[in-house]
Amino acid sequence: MGVVVNARVHPVPCVHGDGRDAIAAIDEKRLGFATGLQIGGIYFLLIWFGVVAACLFCKEIFPFAPMSALVLIPVGLIALVAFGFPHLWAGFAEHARQTPSLTGLRVPRLAELLKMVRTVPGILAVAALLPVIWTRRRQAGQAGLESLWLLTLACTLAAMAIVGASMFVLTPNSVFFASHLQPLIVAGYLTLASSVTASGYDPARRIPAMPRGMRLQTVGFLTLALLGAVRAIGMEGAAGLEPATRSGN
């Protein structure tokens, strides 16, 4: 099933395309549920956090009709399947019982916390550092980065909501859903951090000199990227050993 995208409208609040209506993107994003429940959930959180942030910080008018439709249409679709196609709903219910996503309220174990740190280290770091530079956001506004502030904030809040849910109410593997937003969050944060940090000029290289704080943050995020790559390296190693084991047998 395809996903329709309105090329004229930017999905980020306060960023207008030819249509001059950023909220119109909500109608297009709603079709993102067709790609998978987890992707639909990410879109749902991202749009809500983005619209609320735009209303708070950009003085946008809250779009009651589109946001209500964003909530009511999925509910209506669920009711349509449950009552109009009971055999399909029965199959879905059986699958949900075999692979439950909800675990009930729980306290995360050490292994689950380690999985979270290994999977989304960049998101956790941005969640801790973003409030530090938040008070300097007017400098970024002067540089024309208001939309990037909203995008980074909305993505970080959506990702942290997913991470928190995976630690307390959802299966621990749900933390992987937040990793889709990790590159965007880290890139947005580093751009914002560099915009609010005073920099000098290196005459020898004829380029702006990177402040010491930004150098440390860049090295720190590269280290976190290596930490996140541990699992991928392990998977590649296991994949390479499997054929060798089979050939030896």
C-alpha positions as CSV (number, residue, x, y, z in Angstrom):
1,M,0.0,0.0,0.0
2,G,1.5,3.4,-1.0
3,V,1.7,6.5,1.1
4,V,0.5,9.8,-0.4
5,V,2.8,12.8,0.3
6,N,1.9,16.4,-0.4
7,A,5.0,17.8,-1.9
8,R,3.9,21.4,-1.5
9,V,3.7,21.3,2.3
10,H,6.6,20.9,4.7
11,P,5.7,18.5,7.5
12,V,7.4,20.6,10.1
13,P,5.2,23.3,11.8
14,C,6.1,26.9,11.1
15,V,7.7,25.8,7.8
16,H,5.4,26.7,4.9
17,G,5.5,25.4,1.4
18,D,3.6,26.7,-1.6
19,G,0.4,25.9,0.1
20,R,1.2,28.2,3.1
21,D,-0.4,25.7,5.5
22,A,1.9,23.5,7.5
23,I,-1.1,21.9,9.3
24,A,-2.3,20.4,6.0
25,A,0.6,17.9,6.2
26,I,-1.4,16.2,9.0
27,D,-3.8,14.8,6.5
28,E,-1.0,13.3,4.5
29,K,0.8,12.0,7.5
30,R,-2.3,10.2,8.7
31,L,-1.8,7.8,5.8
32,G,1.6,6.8,7.3
33,F,-0.3,4.3,9.5
34,A,-0.5,2.1,6.4
35,T,3.2,1.4,6.6
36,G,3.1,-0.1,10.1
37,L,1.8,0.5,13.6
38,Q,5.1,1.5,15.0
39,I,5.8,4.0,12.2
40,G,2.2,5.3,12.6
41,G,2.8,5.7,16.3
42,I,6.0,7.7,15.7
43,Y,4.2,10.0,13.2
44,F,1.4,10.4,15.7
45,L,3.7,11.5,18.5
46,L,5.8,13.6,16.3
47,I,2.9,15.5,14.8
48,W,1.3,16.1,18.2
49,F,4.5,17.3,19.9
50,G,5.4,19.4,16.8
51,V,2.0,21.1,16.6
52,V,1.9,21.8,20.4
53,A,5.4,23.3,20.3
54,A,4.5,25.4,17.3
55,C,1.5,26.8,19.2
56,L,3.5,27.5,22.3
57,F,6.6,29.0,20.7
58,C,5.5,30.2,17.3
59,K,2.1,31.5,18.4
60,E,0.4,29.2,15.8
61,I,-3.4,28.7,16.2
62,F,-4.1,25.1,17.4
63,P,-5.8,23.2,14.5
64,F,-8.7,21.5,16.4
65,A,-10.3,20.0,13.4
66,P,-7.2,18.3,11.8
67,M,-5.9,17.1,15.2
68,S,-9.3,15.7,16.2
69,A,-9.4,13.9,12.9
70,L,-5.9,12.5,13.6
71,V,-7.3,10.9,16.7
72,L,-10.8,9.9,15.6
73,I,-10.1,8.4,12.2
74,P,-7.8,5.6,13.6
75,V,-10.5,4.9,16.3
76,G,-13.1,4.7,13.6
77,L,-11.0,2.4,11.5
78,I,-10.5,0.1,14.4
79,A,-14.2,0.1,15.1
80,L,-14.9,-0.6,11.5
81,V,-12.7,-3.7,11.5
82,A,-13.9,-4.9,14.9
83,F,-17.6,-4.7,14.1
84,G,-17.6,-4.9,10.3
85,F,-15.1,-7.6,9.8
86,P,-15.1,-9.7,12.9
87,H,-13.0,-12.5,11.3
88,L,-10.2,-10.1,10.6
89,W,-10.4,-8.7,14.1
90,A,-10.3,-12.2,15.5
91,G,-7.1,-12.9,13.6
92,F,-5.5,-9.7,14.9
93,A,-6.6,-10.5,18.4
94,E,-5.0,-13.9,18.2
95,H,-1.8,-12.5,16.9
96,A,-1.8,-9.9,19.7
97,R,-2.2,-12.6,22.3
98,Q,0.8,-14.6,20.8
99,T,3.1,-11.5,20.6
100,P,1.8,-9.1,23.2
101,S,3.3,-5.6,23.2
102,L,1.9,-4.4,26.5
103,T,3.6,-5.9,29.5
104,G,1.8,-3.9,32.2
105,L,3.5,-1.4,34.5
106,R,6.9,-2.7,35.6
107,V,10.3,-1.5,36.8
108,P,13.0,-1.9,34.1
109,R,15.7,-4.5,34.8
110,L,19.4,-3.8,34.4
111,A,19.5,-5.7,31.0
112,E,16.7,-3.5,29.7
113,L,18.5,-0.3,30.8
114,L,21.7,-1.5,29.1
115,K,19.7,-2.2,25.9
116,M,18.3,1.3,26.0
117,V,21.7,2.9,26.5
118,R,23.2,0.8,23.7
119,T,20.3,1.5,21.2
120,V,19.6,5.2,21.6
121,P,22.6,6.8,23.3
122,G,22.4,9.8,21.0
123,I,18.8,10.5,22.0
124,L,19.6,10.2,25.7
125,A,22.5,12.6,25.3
126,V,20.4,15.2,23.4
127,A,17.6,14.9,26.0
128,A,20.1,15.8,28.7
129,L,21.9,18.6,26.7
130,L,19.0,20.2,24.9
131,P,17.7,22.0,28.0
132,V,21.2,23.5,28.6
133,I,21.1,25.4,25.3
134,W,17.4,26.0,25.3
135,T,17.8,29.3,27.1
136,R,20.0,30.5,24.1
137,R,17.4,29.6,21.5
138,R,16.9,33.3,20.6
139,Q,20.4,33.3,19.1
140,A,19.3,30.4,16.8
141,G,16.1,32.4,16.0
142,Q,18.2,35.2,14.8
143,A,20.1,32.8,12.6
144,G,16.8,31.6,11.1
145,L,16.7,28.2,12.8
146,E,13.3,28.5,14.5
147,S,12.0,25.5,12.6
148,L,15.0,23.4,13.5
149,W,14.4,24.1,17.1
150,L,10.8,22.9,16.8
151,L,11.9,19.8,14.8
152,T,14.6,18.8,17.2
153,L,12.4,19.4,20.2
154,A,9.4,17.5,18.8
155,C,11.6,14.5,17.7
156,T,13.3,14.4,21.1
157,L,10.1,14.4,23.0
158,A,8.5,11.8,20.7
159,A,11.6,9.6,21.0
160,M,11.8,9.9,24.8
161,A,8.1,9.0,25.0
162,I,8.8,5.8,23.1
163,V,11.9,5.1,25.2
164,G,10.0,5.6,28.5
165,A,7.1,3.4,27.3
166,S,9.5,0.6,26.3
167,M,11.0,0.7,29.8
168,F,7.8,0.7,31.8
169,V,4.7,-0.5,29.9
170,L,5.8,-1.9,26.5
171,T,8.1,-4.8,25.6
172,P,11.8,-3.8,25.9
173,N,12.4,-4.3,22.2
174,S,10.1,-1.3,21.5
175,V,13.0,0.9,22.3
176,F,14.3,0.2,18.7
177,F,11.3,2.2,17.3
178,A,12.9,5.4,18.7
179,S,16.1,4.7,16.8
180,H,14.4,5.9,13.6
181,L,14.6,9.4,14.9
182,Q,18.1,9.3,16.4
183,P,20.1,10.6,13.4
184,L,17.7,13.5,12.9
185,I,17.8,14.4,16.6
186,V,21.6,14.3,16.9
187,A,22.1,16.3,13.7
188,G,19.5,18.9,14.7
189,Y,21.1,19.3,18.2
190,L,24.7,19.7,16.9
191,T,23.5,22.3,14.4
192,L,21.7,24.2,17.1
193,A,24.6,23.9,19.6
194,S,27.0,25.3,17.0
195,S,24.7,28.2,16.3
196,V,24.5,29.3,20.0
197,T,28.2,28.8,20.7
198,A,30.6,31.6,20.0
199,S,33.3,30.7,17.5
200,G,36.5,32.3,16.5
201,Y,38.4,32.3,13.2
202,D,41.4,30.2,12.4
203,P,43.6,32.3,10.0
204,A,45.9,29.4,9.2
205,R,43.1,27.3,7.8
206,R,40.9,30.2,6.8
207,I,37.8,28.6,8.2
208,P,35.8,29.4,11.4
209,A,37.4,27.7,14.4
210,M,35.3,25.2,16.2
211,P,34.9,26.1,19.9
212,R,36.4,23.7,22.4
213,G,32.9,22.9,23.8
214,M,31.7,21.9,20.3
215,R,34.8,19.8,19.8
216,L,34.2,17.9,23.0
217,Q,30.5,17.3,22.1
218,T,31.4,16.1,18.6
219,V,33.9,13.6,20.0
220,G,31.4,12.6,22.6
221,F,28.7,11.9,20.0
222,L,31.1,9.9,17.9
223,T,31.9,7.8,20.9
224,L,28.2,7.2,21.5
225,A,27.9,6.2,17.8
226,L,30.6,3.6,18.3
227,L,28.7,2.4,21.4
228,G,25.5,2.1,19.4
229,A,27.4,0.2,16.6
230,V,28.4,-2.6,19.1
231,R,25.2,-4.5,18.4
232,A,25.6,-4.1,14.6
233,I,29.1,-5.4,14.7
234,G,28.0,-8.4,16.8
235,M,25.2,-9.2,14.3
236,E,27.7,-9.1,11.4
237,G,30.1,-11.3,13.3
238,A,27.3,-13.8,14.1
239,A,26.2,-13.8,10.4
240,G,29.7,-14.5,9.3
241,L,30.2,-17.4,11.7
242,E,27.0,-19.1,10.8
243,P,28.0,-20.2,7.2
244,A,31.4,-21.3,8.5
245,T,29.7,-23.4,11.2
246,R,27.5,-25.0,8.6
247,S,30.3,-25.8,6.2
248,G,32.3,-27.3,9.1
249,N,29.4,-29.7,9.9
